[in-house]
Amino acid sequence: MSSTICPQRGGRSALRDNSKGARVNRRQLLLALAGTMAVPAVVRAARLFGSETPRFEVQEVKTISRLPHRYHGWPTVTRRKNGQLVLVYSGGREAHVCPFGRVEMMTSNNDGHWWTYPRVLWDSAIDDRDSGVLETVRGTLLVTTFTSLAYVPLLTRALGAEGKGSDWPAEKLDRWRAAHERLSEDERQKQLGVWMMRSEDGGVTWSAPYDCLVNSPHGPIQLQDGRLLYAGKDLWRTKRVGVCVSQDDGRTWEWLATLPVRQGDDPNQYHELHAVETTEGRLVLQLRNHNPQNAGETLQCESDDGGKTWSTPHSIGVWGLPSHLIRLRDGRLLMSYGHRREPFGCQARLSSDGGRTWSEPLVIYGEGAGGDLGYPSTVELADGGLLTIWYELLRESPYAVLRQARWRLL
């Protein structure tokens, strides 16, 4: 019988910092870069392309994070060959944007019924955000993150208002300033980057972070030909959007291809990519779109030559983002993504034809009360069940928690 860790219910209607001060959200950050609930009901989705999407059952939704006094964000979960689940995310935070983010990891040896206490993998002197994870065919664990100074405008405004009606508590202002001034401005700029860490002993020891050319929330994927492919964005240098590859188990990376740009789009408004390889070797890549055309949707492009060239990003009719992609054992593709309008929560869609068409949404969780949630990732368990993990800001606390849903296709 499973139990809830740090049980909480509900959500929060807006992104904000923990004081009465500046409201912030993920869109502002991207622009700067350019309780247990039993859910026994069986859900039948609508029809699309003349055939019924599969029925599914959500068996359980619960909170799994163990530090209720800290804000958690942007997780990724993977299943190792030995069955262990590895979950990484940005933890140790005070808010959606702050100077305290660090990369944390939890593991589970029983398919997510119980999780270990978090371990800190990296804590730089600035904000460490989104974290992805992959186990390669050689058994190496790769963890990704990026560093950010998006908190600086908030701190600057608060310092400028000090003594003039600033609504930040004095302790908070002093704490943020103390964290910020650990480094000089030149040193802070040098810490900005897109980073990868590797472990060759199952996560016991880790390398120092090293440059991996691009970032995306859920990290790279393993291809059938042995290469690793990382679809993402070079955040702090060229801002180019595309894919890079590694031939040496993720130690080094080289640029492979820049994505084409849809007519009328600004490529700086393409964000947060993820890819999957179909059984036939076709690559499907999805991205978060902030261009006026299809704003707030997931766009998709494809490659039939191993990632050297790509189709132009196009709409697949999915409002919600960003997407995480996996290939199920039966060959179907599953995309899971956050839904930041009613019903607030996490959804998934299936494709039985290599990403050419997608089902109607499967609402895995739709009871959030606001938009500060999402970034789900999904793993297929040994028994064929599915586990989806996301982050969510709940009503009764200013600190977002990690949530998981256990569900099954019927």
Beta strands, then each sheet from edge to edge (+ up, - down):
strand 1: 37-38
strand 2: 42-43
strand 3: 47-48
strand 4: 51-52
strand 5: 56-63
strand 6: 71-79
strand 7: 85-93
strand 8: 102-108
strand 9: 119-122
strand 10: 127-128
strand 11: 132-135
strand 12: 141-148
strand 13: 194-199
strand 14: 210-211
strand 15: 221-222
strand 16: 228-233
strand 17: 241-246
strand 18: 254-258
strand 19: 270-277
strand 20: 283-289
strand 21: 297-303
strand 22: 314-319
strand 23: 323-327
strand 24: 333-339
strand 25: 344-351
strand 26: 362-368
strand 27: 373-380
strand 28: 386-392
strand 29: 401-409
sheet 1: 1+ 5- 2+
sheet 2: 1+ 5- 29+ 28- 27+
sheet 3: 3+ 4-
sheet 4: 6+ 7- 8+ 9-
sheet 5: 10+ 12- 11+
sheet 6: 10+ 12- 13+ 14-
sheet 7: 15+ 16- 17+ 18-
sheet 8: 19+ 20- 21+ 22-
sheet 9: 23+ 24- 25+ 26-
end
